[in-house]
Amino acid sequence: MSEHDIPSRSTQATPAAPPEPGTNPPPPNTPPLMRRMACWLYEGMLLFGVVFIAGYLFGTLSQTRNAMDNRHALQAFLFVVFGIYFTWFWARGQTLAMKTWDIAVVDRAGRSISQPRALLRYLASWLWFLPPLAAVAPYHLNGGETTVIVFGWVAVWALLSRFHPQGQFWHDAIAGTRLVTRARVPKR
């Protein structure tokens, strides 16, 4: 195999497959829900590295000796680090996980998004987690119960994209962004 045969990623969208009879598919270029959720899970796995490095940096700089010391400051620090991470990559079109799954984020017109729009998307994306966490906070549930409720909400929130006219997640609708499929084309 020569270097010219190696597939690369392009910013061109793939043509949509014909819809099955009796279904109302999302518009062309919208990645299927299962692929978006697989990308979402992969992104979560990659974030372990970001959390590890940021946590180590925070612990070293703050001289934290006990994991429970400065925990709220660490959470705020990670919120900012995640914001920088996602804003940076989304303003450039894709995170590493999105590249792997051939998904990109664009504005409603199909153009790259600005950093302020990427930041708005980041803030709106917390709708995946904040509602269930706020709902369970007064009940002081254990970690397992909280996890089940959060994952239940994530499933509901993901399925709510079926009610969006273009099949997009609702935090994308709030931010004026959308996810699209990117085609792999041979390198010249």
Helices and strands as residue ranges (DSSP letters): G 3-5, E 7-9, H 33-62, H 71-91, H 96-100, E 103-107, H 115-125, G 126-128, H 130-136, G 137-139, H 143-159, G 160-163, H 170-175, E 177-181, E 184-186
